[in-house]
Amino acid sequence: MLPTIHQWMDEDGYDLIFLATEDQDILDQMRAEFGDKLRAIAQKRLRVSDLKEGQTISSYEEEHNQGDAYLEELEETTVNYFYALYILSQCESFMVSGQCNGWDVVNSFNQGKFRRAYKFQLGVTEK
């Protein structure tokens, strides 16, 4: 994604990037690449090394939280998720790293107003 991000920033004159991710490794990489041009919601994030092979984030959270703590974590995660989707929908352009429901929700919220929208997935073309 980095070459495309740099291309869009250069061609369209973007000053900032809003990154929505639950992956601390990706956030660290993007901060190293873009520094103070990067914005992200403060939230709990995981590293790939935190997960067992094949484990999902939801199963990790369920395993590490019990009862009310799990429900509170789930509520916070859900609120942050929709907050990030709304912020993404207000951006001038939008890209995602693969198939996710966020693609559909963000595009729906945006109502076709993105300058560019791109999903890094075989068979999907740039808008």
VEXDREN-2710 file (C-alpha; in Angstrom, 1 decimal):
% VEXDREN-2710
k/r/px/py/pz
1/MET/0.0/0.0/0.0
2/LEU/2.9/2.4/0.7
3/PRO/3.7/3.2/-2.9
4/THR/0.0/4.0/-3.6
5/ILE/-0.3/6.1/-0.5
6/HIS/2.7/8.1/-1.5
7/GLN/1.4/8.5/-5.0
8/TRP/-2.0/9.8/-3.9
9/MET/-0.4/12.1/-1.4
10/ASP/1.9/13.6/-4.1
11/GLU/-0.7/13.7/-6.9
12/ASP/-3.6/15.0/-4.8
13/GLY/-1.7/17.1/-2.2
14/TYR/-2.9/15.3/0.9
15/ASP/-1.4/16.5/4.2
16/LEU/-2.7/13.8/6.5
17/ILE/-3.5/10.1/6.6
18/PHE/-6.2/8.6/8.9
19/LEU/-5.4/5.0/9.6
20/ALA/-7.9/2.6/11.1
21/THR/-6.3/-0.5/12.3
22/GLU/-6.4/-2.9/15.3
23/ASP/-2.8/-4.1/14.3
24/GLN/-0.1/-2.4/16.4
25/ASP/2.6/-3.6/13.9
26/ILE/0.9/-1.8/11.0
27/LEU/0.4/1.3/13.1
28/ASP/4.1/1.3/14.0
29/GLN/5.2/0.8/10.4
30/MET/2.9/3.6/9.2
31/ARG/4.1/6.0/12.0
32/ALA/7.7/5.3/11.0
33/GLU/6.8/6.0/7.3
34/PHE/4.6/9.1/7.7
35/GLY/5.4/10.5/11.2
36/ASP/3.2/13.5/12.2
37/LYS/1.2/13.2/9.0
38/LEU/-0.6/10.1/10.5
39/ARG/-3.7/10.2/12.6
40/ALA/-5.3/7.2/14.4
41/ILE/-7.9/6.6/17.1
42/ALA/-6.4/5.8/20.5
43/GLN/-7.5/2.2/21.1
44/LYS/-6.3/-1.1/22.3
45/ARG/-4.3/-2.8/19.5
46/LEU/-2.7/-6.2/19.2
47/ARG/0.4/-7.5/17.4
48/VAL/0.4/-10.6/15.2
49/SER/2.8/-12.1/17.8
50/ASP/0.0/-11.7/20.5
51/LEU/-2.2/-14.2/18.6
52/LYS/-2.0/-17.9/18.3
53/GLU/-1.8/-19.3/14.8
54/GLY/-5.2/-18.9/13.2
55/GLN/-6.6/-17.0/16.1
56/THR/-9.0/-14.0/15.5
57/ILE/-9.0/-10.8/17.5
58/SER/-12.5/-11.6/18.8
59/SER/-11.4/-15.0/20.1
60/TYR/-8.3/-13.4/21.7
61/GLU/-10.5/-10.9/23.5
62/GLU/-12.9/-13.6/24.6
63/GLU/-10.1/-15.7/25.9
64/HIS/-8.5/-12.7/27.8
65/ASN/-11.6/-11.2/29.2
66/GLN/-14.4/-12.8/31.2
67/GLY/-18.0/-11.7/32.0
68/ASP/-18.5/-8.0/32.4
69/ALA/-14.9/-7.2/31.3
70/TYR/-15.5/-9.0/28.0
71/LEU/-18.8/-7.1/27.4
72/GLU/-17.1/-3.7/28.3
73/GLU/-14.2/-4.5/25.9
74/LEU/-16.6/-5.5/23.2
75/GLU/-18.6/-2.3/23.6
76/GLU/-15.5/-0.2/23.5
77/THR/-14.2/-2.0/20.4
78/THR/-17.6/-1.6/18.6
79/VAL/-17.8/2.1/19.4
80/ASN/-14.2/2.7/18.2
81/TYR/-14.9/0.7/15.0
82/PHE/-17.9/2.7/14.0
83/TYR/-16.2/6.0/15.0
84/ALA/-13.3/5.0/12.7
85/LEU/-15.7/4.1/9.9
86/TYR/-17.4/7.5/10.2
87/ILE/-14.1/9.4/10.1
88/LEU/-12.9/7.4/7.1
89/SER/-16.2/8.3/5.3
90/GLN/-15.4/12.0/5.7
91/CYS/-11.9/11.7/4.1
92/GLU/-11.3/12.8/0.5
93/SER/-10.1/9.4/-0.6
94/PHE/-10.2/5.9/0.8
95/MET/-8.2/2.7/0.5
96/VAL/-8.4/-0.7/2.2
97/SER/-5.9/-3.5/2.3
98/GLY/-8.4/-6.2/1.4
99/GLN/-12.0/-7.4/1.8
100/CYS/-13.7/-6.1/4.9
101/ASN/-17.1/-5.0/5.8
102/GLY/-15.7/-1.5/6.5
103/TRP/-15.3/-1.0/2.8
104/ASP/-19.0/-1.3/2.2
105/VAL/-20.0/0.8/5.3
106/VAL/-17.5/3.6/4.6
107/ASN/-18.6/3.8/1.0
108/SER/-22.2/3.9/2.0
109/PHE/-21.7/6.7/4.5
110/ASN/-19.7/8.6/1.9
111/GLN/-22.4/8.3/-0.7
112/GLY/-20.0/8.3/-3.7
113/LYS/-18.1/11.5/-2.9
114/PHE/-14.6/10.1/-2.6
115/ARG/-12.1/11.5/-5.1
116/ARG/-10.5/8.0/-5.2
117/ALA/-11.4/4.7/-3.6
118/TYR/-9.3/1.6/-3.9
119/LYS/-9.4/-1.9/-2.5
120/PHE/-6.2/-3.9/-2.7
121/GLN/-7.8/-7.1/-4.0
122/LEU/-7.6/-8.9/-7.3
123/GLY/-10.4/-8.0/-9.6
124/VAL/-11.3/-4.7/-8.0
125/THR/-10.3/-1.5/-9.9
126/GLU/-9.7/2.1/-8.8
127/LYS/-12.6/4.5/-8.9
END
